[in-house]
Amino acid sequence: MVTFPQLRLRRLRRTESLRALIRETRLQVGNLVYPLFVVEGNGIKQEIASMPGVLRFSTDQLSREAEEIARLDIPAVILFGVPDEKDELASSAYHPRGIIQRAIQAIKQSVPQLLVVTDVCLCEYTSHGHCGIVVNGDVDNDQTLAVLAKTALSHAEAGADLVAPSDMMDGRVKAIRQALDEHGFEHVPILSYAAKYASAFYGPFREAAESTPQFGDRRSYQMDPPNLREALREVEQDINEGADIIMIKPALAYLDVLRQVRNTFNHPLAAYNVSGEYAMVKAAAQQGWLDERRVVMEILTAIRRAGADIILTYHAKEVARWLQSII
């Protein structure tokens, strides 16, 4: 066995060229998905206070934004709708001229090659802000499934490339798969939020999407943060029901979950670098407390190293520019 002084691991760290030559994990633009928030109205490009640099767009502004995203070689976006009309049954979620349905069409008309993923959940569309149909003060799992399936189908009909259920109802992947297949959309993949935790890191998102629950919280259906083995059960169930890609959310505080899922399953794996993770970095960078570019690249590389093939992140456009400057 070779030991020091013959063995000197620092030899391969001496220059950037040497470090790059043996780099084990690489972050590329093709790994990234950029989230977009869409609102009703015209001429709207509104910054979200708790997420500096992230905007809410009206549908008429989406074409220019989609063109910029495509120029940066980011392969996909995921859409979140903020409708004007909300009710207890989330009826605007599946309306053929709903906010997301129109947003899909606007992007596809402008940049047809850009992959459009749609978040399939009801929290933005319900008057109470919960992710499903509320009966007697609780979210009714089975009644919610039909609405989720109808919503996913409406997204596919509008031209979505992938649908991404994020509600954490039991059986939602199976219900959506059946609805898509029965209506001729067997080619549309499902990117399932397979292990979505009841996290404190979602605060800025709820401002952006206007989806804060009006009573209680989501801990009865989103996962309990201390649990890892349960995540494996959730992932296995979604795979068995037909999920094509599985996702862990959040990412940074759940790298151990991400790694365990990667070691256990052979499915394409995504991770969501969520709004609170983004906001913390932005706030610290604005104070001059850290080097934003280096920290962002380190965080996203860690998510890749833990096993993610795909990263949903609000940093995507910045990272794409940084990577282009390296090239």
C-alpha positions as CSV (number, residue, x, y, z in Angstrom):
1,M,0.0,0.0,0.0
2,V,1.4,3.4,-1.1
3,T,1.5,5.9,1.8
4,F,2.8,9.4,2.3
5,P,5.2,10.9,1.2
6,Q,4.9,8.9,-2.1
7,L,1.1,9.2,-2.0
8,R,0.2,12.9,-2.3
9,L,-3.5,13.5,-3.1
10,R,-2.9,17.2,-3.4
11,R,-1.0,16.6,-6.7
12,L,-4.3,16.5,-8.6
13,R,-5.6,19.7,-6.9
14,R,-2.8,22.0,-7.9
15,T,-4.4,23.7,-10.9
16,E,-7.9,24.2,-12.2
17,S,-7.1,22.1,-15.2
18,L,-6.1,19.2,-13.0
19,R,-9.1,19.6,-10.8
20,A,-11.4,19.6,-13.8
21,L,-9.8,16.6,-15.3
22,I,-10.8,14.3,-12.4
23,R,-14.0,16.0,-11.4
24,E,-16.5,13.4,-10.3
25,T,-19.8,15.4,-10.4
26,R,-20.6,17.9,-13.1
27,L,-23.5,20.4,-13.1
28,Q,-24.8,21.2,-16.6
29,V,-27.6,23.5,-17.9
30,G,-29.3,20.4,-19.2
31,N,-29.9,19.2,-15.6
32,L,-32.0,22.3,-14.8
33,V,-35.7,23.1,-14.8
34,Y,-36.8,26.7,-14.2
35,P,-40.1,27.4,-12.3
36,L,-42.5,30.1,-13.6
37,F,-45.4,31.7,-11.8
38,V,-48.3,32.8,-14.1
39,V,-51.0,35.4,-13.1
40,E,-54.1,36.8,-14.7
41,G,-54.0,40.1,-16.4
42,N,-51.9,41.8,-19.1
43,G,-48.5,43.4,-19.1
44,I,-47.5,42.0,-15.7
45,K,-43.9,41.3,-14.7
46,Q,-44.0,41.5,-10.9
47,E,-41.1,40.7,-8.6
48,I,-41.7,38.5,-5.6
49,A,-40.5,40.3,-2.5
50,S,-39.2,37.3,-0.7
51,M,-37.6,35.8,-3.9
52,P,-35.4,38.5,-5.4
53,G,-35.0,38.1,-9.1
54,V,-38.0,35.8,-9.5
55,L,-41.1,37.3,-11.2
56,R,-44.7,36.6,-11.7
57,F,-45.8,36.9,-15.4
58,S,-49.1,37.4,-17.1
59,T,-49.6,35.1,-20.1
60,D,-48.9,37.8,-22.6
61,Q,-45.4,38.2,-21.1
62,L,-44.5,34.5,-21.2
63,S,-43.3,34.4,-24.9
64,R,-40.4,36.7,-24.3
65,E,-39.5,35.0,-21.0
66,A,-39.6,31.6,-22.7
67,E,-37.4,32.8,-25.5
68,E,-34.8,34.0,-23.0
69,I,-34.9,30.6,-21.2
70,A,-34.5,28.8,-24.5
71,R,-31.5,31.0,-25.4
72,L,-29.8,30.0,-22.2
73,D,-30.3,26.3,-23.2
74,I,-32.4,25.5,-20.2
75,P,-34.4,22.6,-21.4
76,A,-37.6,22.9,-19.3
77,V,-39.9,25.0,-17.2
78,I,-42.4,24.1,-14.6
79,L,-45.6,26.2,-14.4
80,F,-47.5,27.4,-11.3
81,G,-50.8,29.2,-11.8
82,V,-52.2,32.0,-9.7
83,P,-55.9,32.4,-10.8
84,D,-58.2,35.3,-9.9
85,E,-61.1,32.9,-9.2
86,K,-60.9,30.3,-6.5
87,D,-63.6,28.1,-5.0
88,E,-63.9,25.1,-2.7
89,L,-63.8,22.6,-5.6
90,A,-60.8,24.1,-7.5
91,S,-62.8,24.3,-10.6
92,S,-60.5,26.8,-12.3
93,A,-57.7,24.2,-12.1
94,Y,-59.1,22.1,-15.0
95,H,-60.9,24.8,-17.0
96,P,-59.9,24.5,-20.6
97,R,-59.2,28.3,-20.6
98,G,-57.6,28.3,-17.2
99,I,-54.4,30.2,-16.3
100,I,-52.1,27.2,-16.8
101,Q,-53.8,25.9,-19.9
102,R,-53.4,29.3,-21.6
103,A,-49.8,29.6,-20.3
104,I,-48.9,26.2,-21.9
105,Q,-50.3,27.3,-25.2
106,A,-48.5,30.7,-25.1
107,I,-45.1,29.0,-24.4
108,K,-45.6,26.3,-27.0
109,Q,-46.6,28.8,-29.7
110,S,-43.5,30.8,-29.0
111,V,-40.8,28.2,-28.2
112,P,-42.2,24.8,-29.1
113,Q,-39.0,22.9,-28.3
114,L,-39.0,24.1,-24.6
115,L,-40.3,21.3,-22.4
116,V,-43.3,22.4,-20.4
117,V,-43.9,20.7,-17.1
118,T,-47.1,21.5,-15.1
119,D,-47.5,21.4,-11.4
120,V,-50.7,19.4,-10.7
121,C,-52.1,20.5,-7.4
122,L,-55.2,22.3,-6.2
123,C,-53.8,24.6,-3.5
124,E,-53.5,27.6,-5.8
125,Y,-57.1,27.1,-7.0
126,T,-59.0,26.4,-3.7
127,S,-60.5,29.1,-1.6
128,H,-59.1,27.4,1.5
129,G,-55.6,26.9,0.1
130,H,-55.4,23.2,0.7
131,C,-54.2,20.7,-1.9
132,G,-57.5,18.8,-2.2
133,I,-61.2,18.8,-1.6
134,V,-62.1,19.5,2.0
135,V,-64.9,17.5,3.7
136,N,-65.7,18.1,7.3
137,G,-62.6,20.1,7.9
138,D,-60.2,17.6,6.4
139,V,-58.8,16.9,2.9
140,D,-60.7,14.0,1.4
141,N,-58.1,11.9,-0.4
142,D,-60.4,9.9,-2.7
143,Q,-62.6,12.8,-3.8
144,T,-59.4,14.8,-4.6
145,L,-58.1,12.1,-7.0
146,A,-60.8,12.7,-9.6
147,V,-60.1,16.5,-9.6
148,L,-56.4,15.9,-9.9
149,A,-56.9,13.5,-12.8
150,K,-59.1,16.0,-14.6
151,T,-56.6,18.7,-14.0
152,A,-53.7,16.7,-15.4
153,L,-55.7,15.7,-18.4
154,S,-56.6,19.4,-19.1
155,H,-52.9,20.2,-19.0
156,A,-52.1,17.4,-21.5
157,E,-54.9,18.6,-23.8
158,A,-53.4,22.1,-23.7
159,G,-50.0,20.7,-24.8
160,A,-48.0,20.0,-21.6
161,D,-45.0,17.7,-22.1
162,L,-45.0,16.3,-18.5
163,V,-47.4,16.6,-15.6
164,A,-46.2,16.7,-12.1
165,P,-48.6,15.9,-9.2
166,S,-47.4,17.6,-6.0
167,D,-50.5,17.1,-3.7
168,M,-49.3,14.0,-1.8
169,M,-52.7,12.2,-2.0
170,D,-52.5,8.4,-2.0
171,G,-53.2,6.9,-5.4
172,R,-52.9,10.1,-7.4
173,V,-50.3,8.7,-9.9
174,K,-52.5,5.8,-10.7
175,A,-55.6,8.0,-11.2
176,I,-53.7,10.4,-13.4
177,R,-52.1,7.6,-15.5
178,Q,-55.5,6.1,-16.1
179,A,-57.0,9.4,-17.1
180,L,-54.2,10.2,-19.5
181,D,-54.1,6.7,-21.1
182,E,-57.9,6.6,-21.5
183,H,-57.9,9.8,-23.5
184,G,-55.0,9.1,-25.8
185,F,-52.2,10.7,-23.8
186,E,-50.3,7.6,-22.9
187,H,-47.1,9.3,-24.2
188,V,-47.2,12.1,-21.6
189,P,-44.9,11.2,-18.7
190,I,-45.6,11.8,-15.0
191,L,-43.0,13.5,-12.9
192,S,-44.2,12.7,-9.4
193,Y,-43.4,14.7,-6.3
194,A,-43.0,11.3,-4.7
195,A,-41.5,12.4,-1.3
196,K,-42.7,15.9,-0.5
197,Y,-42.1,16.9,3.1
198,A,-44.1,19.3,5.2
199,S,-41.2,21.7,5.2
200,A,-40.7,25.2,6.7
201,F,-38.7,26.0,3.5
202,Y,-41.9,26.7,1.4
203,G,-42.7,30.1,2.9
204,P,-41.7,32.3,-0.1
205,F,-43.4,30.0,-2.5
206,R,-46.7,30.5,-0.7
207,E,-46.4,34.2,-1.2
208,A,-45.6,33.7,-4.9
209,A,-48.4,31.3,-5.5
210,E,-50.9,32.8,-3.1
211,S,-51.5,29.3,-1.7
212,T,-51.2,29.7,2.1
213,P,-53.8,27.4,3.8
214,Q,-56.6,29.4,5.4
215,F,-56.9,27.0,8.3
216,G,-54.6,24.3,9.7
217,D,-51.6,23.1,7.8
218,R,-50.6,20.4,5.4
219,R,-48.9,17.9,7.8
220,S,-51.8,15.4,7.5
221,Y,-50.8,14.7,3.9
222,Q,-47.3,16.0,3.3
223,M,-44.5,13.9,4.9
224,D,-43.1,14.3,8.4
225,P,-39.5,15.7,8.1
226,P,-37.8,13.1,10.4
227,N,-38.9,10.2,8.2
228,L,-36.6,8.6,5.6
229,R,-37.9,5.0,5.4
230,E,-41.4,6.3,4.7
231,A,-40.0,8.2,1.7
232,L,-38.9,4.9,0.2
233,R,-42.4,3.6,0.6
234,E,-43.8,6.7,-1.0
235,V,-41.4,6.4,-3.9
236,E,-42.0,2.7,-4.4
237,Q,-45.8,3.3,-4.5
238,D,-45.5,6.0,-7.1
239,I,-43.3,3.9,-9.3
240,N,-45.7,1.0,-9.0
241,E,-48.5,3.3,-10.1
242,G,-46.7,4.4,-13.2
243,A,-44.5,7.4,-12.3
244,D,-41.9,8.0,-15.0
245,I,-39.7,10.4,-12.9
246,I,-39.7,10.7,-9.1
247,M,-38.8,13.8,-7.1
248,I,-37.7,14.7,-3.6
249,K,-38.8,18.1,-2.2
250,P,-37.1,20.0,-0.6
251,A,-33.6,19.2,-1.7
252,L,-30.9,20.8,0.5
253,A,-32.2,19.6,3.9
254,Y,-33.0,16.1,2.4
255,L,-29.8,15.1,0.6
256,D,-29.7,11.9,2.7
257,V,-33.2,11.0,1.4
258,L,-32.1,11.8,-2.1
259,R,-29.0,9.6,-1.8
260,Q,-31.0,6.7,-0.3
261,V,-33.6,6.9,-3.0
262,R,-30.8,7.0,-5.7
263,N,-29.3,3.9,-4.1
264,T,-32.6,2.0,-3.9
265,F,-34.3,2.8,-7.2
266,N,-33.2,3.0,-10.8
267,H,-35.8,5.6,-11.9
268,P,-34.8,9.1,-13.2
269,L,-34.6,11.3,-10.1
270,A,-35.4,15.0,-9.6
271,A,-34.9,17.3,-6.6
272,Y,-36.6,20.6,-6.0
273,N,-34.2,23.4,-4.7
274,V,-37.1,25.2,-3.1
275,S,-38.0,28.9,-2.5
276,G,-36.8,29.0,1.1
277,E,-33.4,27.6,0.1
278,Y,-33.2,30.2,-2.7
279,A,-34.3,33.1,-0.5
280,M,-31.7,32.3,2.2
281,V,-28.9,32.5,-0.3
282,K,-30.2,35.7,-1.8
283,A,-30.6,37.4,1.6
284,A,-27.1,36.4,2.7
285,A,-25.6,37.5,-0.6
286,Q,-27.3,40.9,-0.4
287,Q,-25.7,41.4,3.0
288,G,-22.3,40.5,1.6
289,W,-22.1,37.5,3.9
290,L,-21.2,35.0,1.2
291,D,-20.2,34.7,-2.4
292,E,-23.5,34.0,-4.1
293,R,-22.1,32.4,-7.3
294,R,-19.8,30.0,-5.4
295,V,-22.5,29.0,-2.9
296,V,-25.2,28.4,-5.5
297,M,-22.8,26.2,-7.6
298,E,-21.8,24.3,-4.5
299,I,-25.4,23.7,-3.4
300,L,-26.5,22.5,-6.8
301,T,-23.5,20.4,-7.2
302,A,-24.2,18.8,-3.9
303,I,-27.7,18.0,-5.0
304,R,-26.3,16.4,-8.2
305,R,-23.7,14.5,-6.1
306,A,-26.5,13.1,-3.9
307,G,-28.1,11.5,-6.9
308,A,-30.4,14.0,-8.7
309,D,-30.5,13.8,-12.5
310,I,-32.8,16.8,-12.6
311,I,-32.8,19.9,-10.4
312,L,-35.8,22.3,-10.3
313,T,-34.3,25.6,-9.2
314,Y,-35.0,29.4,-9.2
315,H,-31.2,29.9,-9.8
316,A,-31.5,28.2,-13.2
317,K,-31.1,31.3,-15.4
318,E,-28.2,32.6,-13.3
319,V,-26.4,29.2,-13.4
320,A,-26.9,29.0,-17.1
321,R,-25.2,32.4,-17.6
322,W,-22.4,31.4,-15.2
323,L,-21.8,28.1,-17.0
324,Q,-21.8,29.9,-20.4
325,S,-19.1,32.3,-19.1
326,I,-17.0,29.4,-18.1
327,I,-17.3,27.8,-21.5
